[in-house]
Structure formats: structure tokens, C-alpha cells
Amino acid sequence: MKSVAKQPDLVWPEYSNFQIRIGATRTTETKAMTRSIWVILPVSLPVFTITGIWVVYAMALYNQHVCPVENGLYNQSCEEKLSLQTGPVMCCTLDNVPFISKCGTLPPESCFFSLVCSTGSFMVMLIGLLRYGLVIEKHQNCVLNTAGLSTGWICAAGLIMVGNFQVDYAKVLHYVGAAVAFPTSMLFVCLQSGLTYRLAKTQGEHNVAHLRLGMSTLACVALVLTGVFFVQESSVLQHASAILEWLFCIIIMLYFGTFAFEFGDVSGHTLLVLARGGRVFPGFTDTDNKAEEAGGPISHFQLDDVANQIEAT
């Protein structure tokens, strides 16, 4: 009886390649979905805060706690408080200049103002921390990066004080918070602009650096003029100071929104860098990052090294 030779298993290269392409596609889609989630964070900050302070202004205007921005006439005194006036023409004093803090002084708008400032400060801290870890992961740590994280967190602390200590009831603490938040926010955007130029390699990254430099310059001019006009007794300059204050805050918030260009690269590796206190895991290499982006696997021994390092800490 003749033995029948065993036929070799057929290999279907087209099917194997199809499986590889499907796996890579799913990995890419998953990574793109994760990236879109992180991009939401810097975008949501200006959307939430700018909308929030305008809602506070609208509430203060409706309750007649401040005069409208388009108003340019202020009197030394009025017969009645602004909130008690009923005529079509309102009598305004320098106490009714629509500074952002003044809009959020009296209830009910003061409650919403505190909520906006507290939530915004938390988001500022989170964005600053992720930006710090992302720079270390993609490049390396430097003085600019560390200083940017520090100034961002100090700015957030000042913002909490501004929002929770109203100017009419805790003037000293409110002004201390403003004196901390305004200069440190200006220093933060300047440091981040310099850091962006230092790390820029592609034309797109240089364009982002140019955009941030322009925004930093406008914010600096607005901040200086706000301070100069604020200390003047002229009603015209006080009103101009309020408008410039609004302009400065809007520019700063929009600046944070520009981090959406980089936050698409935030990944689990970034969080691991932060968990290690700013030290990069030796187990993750550029080769592994490229393999992951291409849909390939990461070496198991390197994942084991990372796990051992986490347990050791």
C-alpha cells in the first residue's frame, strides 16, 4: 500500500497581508481617536472661559451692576446707585467700569465667575503638565520647559484667588491674585513661544511658533497699557484699561488653544513620563514609537522592564 505524501499547508499571502492591513488600520484608527480626545482639552479651555466671562458680563449688565462696554461717559457721583436706576439713560461712575473682576463681584454673577475661574485654573494646570511631559517625551527636558510648567501653575493659583475673592469684599487678596496671575500668564506665553522656536523642525512647527510670538506680543502690549491706564484717574483711561484687560485675557486663552497642534501626540507614554517625575522610560525607544505608529507590536521584554520600574518606585 502506497503511502500518500502529506500535502503542505497552503499559505495565502493575500489573506495574511489583508490581516496585517486590517490590524494596522484598526491601530491607526484607535490612535487617531485617542489623539482627538486629547486635542479637545486645549480647545475647550478658551471656549469655556471666554464664553463664561461674557456670560458673567451679560448677567452683570442685566442686573445693572456695571455699565456697558460701549458707554464712555462717567460721572463723579450719581443720585442713585446704578442697580436702582430705571431711566433709559444710566448714570455711571468709575465704580461701574466693566472690568472683568467688577462684572463678577456681586451675586448671582459672582458665583458663576468663581466657577469659571476655578475650572479654568484646573484646566491651565492640566494643560501645562501635559505640555511639560510631552516636551520631555518627544525631545528632552530643559530650563524653558521647567520654567513654563512653574509659571503656568503659579498663574493658575493666582486665577483661583481672583475668582474666589471678589474685589469689593476682599480687595487685598483679589489684587494679590491679579498681581500673580497677570504677570505669570504673560511670562508663561513668552516661555512657551521661545520653547516652540527651540523645538521647531518642520515648516508647520515654525508657523505655530510665529503665531504664538505674535499673540505674545499683542498680549504684552495689552497688559502694559492695562496697567498704565488703570492707575490713572481719568474715566476715559479707566474705560480703555477695562477694554484692554478683556483683550489681554482673550488673547491668553486663545494662546492655550494653540496647544491643540501638539496635543495630538499625547499618549500613554506621556503619562508614564509624568508618573516617573519627568524621566523617560528607557524601555521605550524611537523604534518602538515608530512601530506603534505603523501598527506593529512593542517588544515584550521592554514592557516587562517598564512594569518592573513602576513596581520599584
Secondary structure, 3 states (H helix, E strand, C coil): CCCCCCCCCCCCHHHHHHHHHHHHHHHHHHHHHHHHHHHHHHHHHHHHHHHHHHHHHHHHHHCCCCCCCCCCCCCCCCCCCHHHCCCCCCCCCHHHCCCHHHHCCCCCHHHHHHHHHHHHHHHHHHHHHHHHHHHHHHCCCCHHHHHHHHHHHHHHHHHHHHHHCCCCCCHHHHHHHHHHHHHHHHHHHHHHHHHHHHHCCCHHHHHHHHHHHHHHHHHHHHHHHHHHHHCCCCHHHHHHHHHHHHHHHHHHHHHHHCCHHHHCCCCHHHHHHHHCCCCCCCCCCHHHHHHHHCCCCCCHHHHHHHHHHHHHC
